[in-house]
Amino acid sequence: MNTAEAPQPTDRVLVVDDDPGIRRLLISALGFAGFEVDVAGDLTEALRQVDRQPPDVIVLDVMLPGADGFEILQLLRGRAVAVPVLFLTARDAVEDRVRGLRLGGDDYVTKPFSVVEVGARLHALLRRSRGGAPAQEETGRLRCGDLELDDPRHEVRRAGELVDLSPTEYRLLHHLLSHQGQVLSRAQILEAVWQYDFGGDTVVVERFVSNLRRKIDHGRTPLLHTVRGVGYTLREQAAQ
């Protein structure tokens, strides 16, 4: 990892995995990459670590004793822990990956994994969560109808009501607002928002768009539209 890509000295990662060998491996590899590393082997210890020292990013195993990674993520999001989460999983079925992303995860790596890849993906998550895309208004606010994204405050409101988004949902909305009125293909969104190769797995985009639509459009005039066979667009009225 070159100097330009190195994490900040204060970047702290929490590794939640019940395998002592994997914990030792990630402590060594991520520590060498410049991260401060905390570890936990189950739900109780994970929550204790989050309360003791809030992390900047979390590596979360799916198969854990007591409560699995999906349940832990739901609890963390319920406690307003909005930091990026990377899943480690031995289960590479699309359904498992989609479930983790739908619950608010931001990325996944299947076991066995490369520690170099894990470090690179954590760096990408941190870079994106810190607002890699520039706001298009001097005020840092982007609007579409009664939907407003306030970048300096990292807040999204619809009709004045705060909308709770995961870091990836926030970046997706920012990208759509920045290209308001344009129809963006799934591949274009994948490249712009995720910024690295997902193997062309556009189901990731579809699921995040579905999550985002549920949060910003539910019970309101739709702003996020699907253009069949092409992609998605954010605008006040659907194309005629």
Stockholm file with secondary structure:
# STOCKHOLM 1.0

chainA/1-240         MNTAEAPQPTDRVLVVDDDPGIRRLLISALGFAGFEVDVAGDLTEALRQVDRQPPDVIVLDVMLPGADGFEILQLLRGRAVAVPVLFLTARDAVEDRVRGLRLGGDDYVTKPFSVVEVGARLHALLRRSRGGAPAQEETGRLRCGDLELDDPRHEVRRAGELVDLSPTEYRLLHHLLSHQGQVLSRAQILEAVWQYDFGGDTVVVERFVSNLRRKIDHGRTPLLHTVRGVGYTLREQAAQ
#=GR chainA/1-240 SS CCGGGCCCTTCEEEEECSCHHHHHHHHHHHHHTTCEEEEESSHHHHHHHHHHSCCSEEEEESSCSSSCHHHHHHHHHHTTCCSCEEEEESCCCHHHHHHHHHTTCCEEEESSCCHHHHHHHHHHHHHHHTTCSCCSSTTSEEEETTEEEETTTTEEEETTEECCCCHHHHHHHHHHHHTTTCCEEHHHHIIIIICSCCTTCTHHHHHHHHHHHHHHHTTSCCCEEEETTTEEEECSSCCC
#=GC SS_cons         CCGGGCCCTTCEEEEECSCHHHHHHHHHHHHHTTCEEEEESSHHHHHHHHHHSCCSEEEEESSCSSSCHHHHHHHHHHTTCCSCEEEEESCCCHHHHHHHHHTTCCEEEESSCCHHHHHHHHHHHHHHHTTCSCCSSTTSEEEETTEEEETTTTEEEETTEECCCCHHHHHHHHHHHHTTTCCEEHHHHIIIIICSCCTTCTHHHHHHHHHHHHHHHTTSCCCEEEETTTEEEECSSCCC
//
